[in-house]
C-alpha cells in the first residue's frame, strides 16, 4: 500500500525522471509529478555541490510557483557526476559519452545529488555524495555501451542500474543516490519541513 503523508499534504515530485519516480514509489510514497524548465548551465566558479543544490532548489521553487497551492510538499532533485572536479552532465553526443566513460575507466568518481524539499514558505536543501568505482574499460566496452543508448540522457553518460552495472564492482555510499534520488535524505528533509512521513 502506497504511503500518504500523515500531515495531510500532497507530495509532488518536481522531476520528469522515471528513475526518481521509481525510487520514490518503491519507498512507498504516493505522489504527483510536475516539471519545470530550469536552466541547467553551470555558473562560473560554481562547485559541484553548490550546482546540484541550486538546481534542486530552483526546480522545487519553480513548481511551487506554478501550482500556487497550499498543502503541498515539493521535492526537487538534481544529480551530477564529478571527475577531478569536472562536472559531467548529460553527454552532448556519442563522442562526448565516449569521452566521459574513458575519463571514469579504471578509477573512482563521485556522484552528487542535490535535494530540496519545499512546503509553503519553508524550504530545506542538502546534498548526498557516493563514490563509484569503475573497472578499466576496453575500447570495445566503451563502444558497446555507447551504442546501447542507455546513457544518452544520464549525467556522466551511464546508468548504474542497467547495462553499466557490469562495469562497477563497488560503491561507497547510497546506491539510490547514484540512480538519482537519495531516498533516506529525502525522507529526512520531509520531516524537517513538514512533519513525519506516513507509514
N, C-alpha and C positions, 0 to 999 in steps of 0.2 A: 504494500500500500504506500503510495507516494505521500511524502510528508508535507504538511502545510504549516506555515509559521504560526506558532501558538499565540503571538501577539497580534494576530488579525491582519497582517499586512500581506499584500500581493507581492510576490517575488518576481523581479524582472531581470533577465539576463541580457545585458547590453552588448551582444555579440552575435555575429552570424556564423560563428564557428560551430560546426556539428560536433566536433570533438569536445568542446567545452560543455555543450548541452548534454552529451552522453555522460560525461563525468558527473555533472550536477544531478542528472536523473538517476544515475547509478547510486548516488549518495542518498537518494530517497526524497528529493525535493520536487515539489510541484512549482512550475514557473512558466512565465511567458517570455518570448524572445522579441526584443525590439532592437533595432540597429540605428546607428547614426554615422554619417560621414565625418570622419576626423582626419585631418592632415597628419600622416604618419612619418613625415620627414624628421630626421634627427636635427636638433638645433645645434648651432656651433658650440663646441666645447661641452656638450651635454654628456654626462656619464651614462653608461648602460642602465644603471639602476634608476637614475632620475628620468631617463627616457621612458622606460616601461611604466613607472609610477605616474608620470604626467599623462601618458596616453590613456591609461586605465581611468584616471580621474576625469579626463576630458570626455571619454565615452559615457561614463555614468552621468556626468553633468548634462551632456547633450540630450540623452534620453529623458532625464528628469525635466528638462526644459520642454521637450516635445510633448510629454504627457500632461504636464501641468496638473498633476493629480496628487491627492494626499493618500496616505495609507499604502504607499508602495515602498518597496526596498529594492534598490537597483544595484546590480553587480556589474562593474566594468573590469576588463582584464586585457592585458597585452603581454605577449611573450616574445623574447628575442634570444638569439644565440650569440655568444661572445667568444672570440678567439683573440688572445693577445690584445685585449681592449678594443678590437674591431667588432662593431655591431653587424651581425649578419642577418639582414631582414629576408623577406621572400626573394628568391632569385629572379633576376630580370629576364633571364632566358636560359637555355640549356648550357651555354658556355659558363655562365655565372654559377649555375648549380654545380657544374663540374669543379669549378674553382673552389667553391665552398667545401665540397667533400674532400678535395685534396688538402685543404688547409687543416681539416679536422682529422685526417687519416693518421693513425698511429699515435694519437695523443689525447689529452683531455681538453674539453671545452666547458664553458658554463652556459646554463640555460636559466634565464631570469624571467619571472612573470610578475608584473605589477598587478595588484588587485585594489580596486576601490569600491567601497560599499557606501551608498547614499540613501538616507532615509530622511525626508523633509529637508531641513537646512543643515543637518549633521552629515558629515562625510569623513570617512577614515580611509587611509591608504597604507599599503605596505607592499613589500616585495619578498618573493621566495627565490632561492637560488639552489640549483642542483649541479653537481659536477658529473659530466658524462664522459666515459672513456670509450674511444672508438679504436678498433683494431686497425692495423695497417691495411689499406685498400689497394688492390691492384687496379690497373687501368681498366681491366675487364669489369671489375666490381663497379667502378665509377660509371662506366658507360651503361652497364646493365641497369643500374639503379636510376640514372637519369632518364633512360629510355622508358622505364616503367611509368614515369609521370607522377609517381606518388608524392614526391617532394616539391612539386611545382608551386604550390600555394602555402608552403610551410617555411617558417623562419629557419634559416640555416640549411634549407633545401632537403630536409629529411623528416621522416615520421618514425619515432621510436616504437610506436605501437603496430607498425606494419612491416613491410619488407626489410626495412633498415634494422630491425631488431637483431638480425643475424650479424650485424657489424658491431654491436655494443655489448661487450662482456660484462660490464658493471656500471653502476651509477652510485653516487653518494648524495643522498637527499631524497626528496619527494619525486616519485615516479609520475604522479598526476601533474606535477609542475611541468615536467618535460613534455607531456601531452598537450598542456596548455592551460591548466587551471589547478592550482594547489588547493584542493578541496578543504583540507584542515584549516588553512589560513582563511579561506572564505568563511567557514563556519565561525571562526574566532572573531572576524571583523563584523559579521552579522550580529553577534552577541554584543559587541561594543556599541553598535549603532542603535539596535532596536530591541534587545532582549534576547531571550533564549529561543533557538530554533525548535520547532515542534519535533517530537519523537515519532 
